[in-house]
Amino acid sequence: MRTSVIVGVLVILLAVGAGWSNRYINTSGSVLEQYIDQMEDQVRDSKWEKAESGYKQIESNWENTKKVWSALVTHQEIDSIDLSLKRLEEFVKAKNFVLASSELASLRLLFEHIVDTEAFNLTNVF
């Protein structure tokens, strides 16, 4: 009897942990994507000072988010985002519309990919 109670509690804890991590990844990914939306507008309008400020917001938010995501997501994905952010920083500094826009699109794809692959659904379970 005691063993089944312990197993039941562990299953509940795992389910709650999975739900929390899924919600955190979805929420933080959405926030990062909103920053990307804003930055895309700034780059499109050639507002490079605002784009640099937008980059700093993304980077700051990412540094906080990365601390938790590192425990939940593969490190290769984290490294890909870090590299993409560094490239974006340089493209914005160079005021290169084409490269900054393409890097923003890549960054968006990386965030969306993580949110999709970490979602708790039947496709990802099996």
N, C-alpha and C positions, 0 to 999 in steps of 0.2 A: 504494500500500500504506500509506504513512504517513498519508494523508488518511483512509482507512477506520479506522485505529487511533484517530486523534484523534476522529472522529465516534463511534466505539464508546465511547470513554471519556466523551465528553460525554453520550451517551445514558444511560450507567450513572450518571453524576453526577446527571442530571436525575431519574432513577427513584429514586435514593437520597434526593435532596432532597424529592421528592414524598412518599415514604414517611415520611420524618422529620416533615415538616410535618403530614401527616395524623395521625400518631401523637400529635404534640404538641397539636394542636387537640383531638383526642378526649380525651386525658388531662387537659389543663387544663380543658376544658369539663366533664368529669365531676367534677373537684374543685370547681369553682364551683357546679355543681348540687347537690353534697352540702352545701355551705354554705347554699344556698337551702332545702334540705330542713330543716336544723336551724333556720333562721330562721323558716320557716313554722310549725314546732312551737312556737317561742317566742312568736310573734305570736298563734297560736291559743290558747295558754295564758295570754295577757296578761302574759307575763314581759318587760316592756318594757326593763328594764335589760340583760337577756341579749340581747334583740333588737338593742339598740344596739351591744352588744359584737359580736354576729354580723354586723351591718352593717359594722363596722370591719374584721372579718376578710375579708369579701367584698371590700370596697374595697381593702384592702391587697393581697390576692391578685390582684385585677383589675388594679391598677396594674402589677404585675410581668408578668402575662400579656399585658396590652395592648401592652407593648413589642415582643413577638414577633409577636402577632396583627396589629399594624399593618402588618407587612411581608407578611402572608399573606392578609388579609381586607380588603374594601373599607372605606374610612373612614366611609362612611355607617352601616355596621353598628356600628362602634366608637362613633360619635357617639350612636347610638340607645341603646347600653348605658350610656354615660356619663350621658345624660339620665335614663334609667330609674333608675339608681343615685341620682342627686340627688333625684328625686321620692321614692324609697323612703326616703332619709334623712329627709326632711321629714315623711313620713307616720308614720315610727316615732317621731320626736321629738314629734309631735302625738298619739301613741298612738291612731291611727285604725286600727282593725282592718280595716275594709272596704277602705280605700284601700291600706293596706300589703299586705294579702293579694293584691289585684288587681295591684299593682305587682310583687310577687314572682312571680306567675304570668306576667306579661309578660316579666320578666327571664329566667325559665326558658325561655320560648318563644324569646327572642332567642338564648340560648346554644344551645338545641337546633337552631335554624334554621341557625346558623353551622356547627355540627358536621355537620349533614346536607348543607348545600350545599358544604362544602369536602371532603367524603368523596370518595375516589378510587373511583368506580364508573362503570358504563357510562352511567347516566342523566346524570351530571354531565359526562362527557367529550363526549357528543354533544349 
